[in-house]
Each structure stands twice: as structure tokens, then as C-alpha cells.
Amino acid sequence: MIKDDILLPQPHAISTSSAPHFLPPSITEFLGESFSLSQHAVHVLWLAVKDIVWTLPGKNEEQEALGTIFRHHGQPHGIAAHVLYPPMKMCINPECLAHQRQMLLKKEEARRILIFTQSDGVHCTWSVHLRCQLCNTNYHYNYAVHQGSRTYYTGIPQYIQVAE
């Protein structure tokens, strides 16, 4: 992801197929601050892992490989890369005994859906609804239904449902 930032200040004669011996100061400082490491520790760690890190696939290559894996091996087992689950795993109805006991939502219903992404196009996936077995609140990806009343969760979801 930051290979270009690492390569930019390197000498012209350096090969792009192998990791440079030294990281630029800005990258060393960024990694040190991000992981609470000294600059010396970042340098030592870079020397230890640079050859492995340098050969890792880029973001696009990784997404393409993961997409292929999920399409070929996940779909027959009902596993997809982008499954839409409710954000909560336990009932949030304060009047419900399941909420008071912090019981997991276990009654599920999955529907096949299509999601459209700007970066990766169309994906066949699942939308999973979880229902509290005690108060019958049905939790969806971006809303819950209790006694016929639909309540949307706060915040902006990553995906927007446009049809049922």
C-alpha cells in the first residue's frame, strides 16, 4: 500500500523488485508512531520482514484473489466476501429478558442478495436477519423491526438497501 511512498525517495538505481535496505524517515516515523515503536525498532523490524512485505500482493491484487476464492470455494458453502449482518449480536431491547441476560441472537434467516460496489462491481452475497427468540425483535443490517415498527440504526451504513 505504501510501496510507492517507500520507493519515491530511494536512489534512481534501486531495483523495484526487491525491498530497499532503508525506509525513508517519514515512513519510519509513521510506522513508529502508529505502533508505538522507536525508530530503531522500526529499522530492525524492517530488516527482518522487508523481503516478505515487499512480495505481498497489492490491494487490487489481493481483492481480486479474495473475490476469486470466495466465488469458487465459498458460494457452494453459503460463504461470501460481503455478508450483511446486523451490527448487534445481542438483543438491545432494554425490556427484554434476553437483553438483560446478554443472550446471543440465534434465530437467523438468510436471503440471497446482490450488492453493487463502486470499486468491485456486483457481488452475489447474503443478508442475514437475526431474531430475538424472547421479544421477537427482528434485527436487519440497517434497521430493526419490533411489533411491526421499523427503527433504523443511527449512523450511515456502508451499504444501502434499495429493495426487498
N, C-alpha and C positions, 0 to 999 in steps of 0.2 A: 504494500500500500504506500509506503514512503520510500520505495527504491529510488524514484526519480529525485527526491529530496536528498538522498544519500549520495547519488551519483553526481548531481549538479556541481558541487564544489571540488570534485576529485580532479586530478591531473588528466589532461587530454589522452594520454597513452594508456590509461587504465582500461582493462577489459570489462565489459558489461556481463560476461558470462560467469564471473566469479566475484565473490564479495570483496569489497575493499578492506584493507587491513585496519583502517581508522575510520571512525564515524565523524562527520562534521560536528563542531561544537554545539550548534543549535539542536541537532538530533540527540547528542549525548545529554544535553541539559533537559530536553523534552522527556526523554526516557527516564532520567534520574528523578525529575520532579513527579512524573506520572506514577512511578513505582517506589518512591522514597528511597532511592539508591544514590550513593555517592558517584561522582563522575568516574572514579577509579573502578568501582564495582561495575558500572555500565561497560567500561572498556574491557574488563576481564570477562564479563559475560558475553560481550560481542565476539571476542576472540574464540570463546568456547562454542558458540552457536551460529556464527555468521555463515558458515557453509551450508548448514541446514536451512536457515532462514532464507538465504538467497535463492534457494531452489524451490521454495514453496510457491504454489500457483498464485497468480494474481487474483483479485476479486472477481473479475469476469470469468476467468478460467474455473475458479472454484465454484461459482454459482452454476455454470454450465455443467460441470461434473456432478454436482449435487442434484441438479434437476434430472439428469440422465439416470442417476442411481435411483431416485425416488420414482420416476416414471416406470423404469424397468423392473425394479425389485420391490418397491413399496406399494404400488397400486394393487397388486394381487392380494396383499395382506391388509388392505384398508389403511395404509400409512401414506401420508402426503407431506410435502415440504411446508405447505402453508395451511395448517388446520386452524379453523376459527373456533376457539373455546371461549366460554365466559371468563371474565377476568377474576372471578372469585371461585374458590374451591369449596367454600362452606356457605351455608345459608346466612344471609345478612339481615333477615327479618328479626328485629330485636324481641318480638313477641313469640318467636318460635322456639320450642324446646331444643331443636337441632342446633340453632344458633347459640343458645345458652350452653349446650354441651360441646360446641365446636366440632360437630359431626361433619364428615366429608359428604359432599353431594355425590350420590352414586347412581341414581336413576338417569340414564342417558338415552338420547335419541340423536342419531347422526343422519345428516342429509347430504347428498352429493350436491356440490355447488360449483360454479365457475367463478374464479376471481380474475380480474383484469388488473395487471400492474403496468405502470408506465415503463419500468426498466426491463421486465422479463416477459411481457405479453400475457397471454391467457394461461391459467392453470386450472386443471380439474382437481378439486380437493373436497374437503368435508367441513360442514358447520355442525358443531356438536352443541346440543342443548342439555343442560343438567337440571334436574328437578328435585327439589327438596321433598322427601317422602313424607314429612310430617305436616308441613304447611302448604304443600303443593305449589310453591313459587317455582316458576319455570325460568331458568336463567339462560339467556342467549348471549351471543358475542357482544352486543352493544346495548341490550336492554333486558329487563326482567318483567314477567307477567305474573301478577298476584290478584286473584279473584277478578279476573277479566280486565284489570287495569295495567296498561303498559307504562313502565317507567324507564326512561333512558338514563344510562350512566353518565356521570359528569366527564368532561374532557372530550377530546376529539379522537375517535378511533382510527387505527391505521387503515382499516378498510371500511367502506360504507356499503351497507346492504341496500340494493335498489329494487329487489323483488323477492317474493316468497314462492 
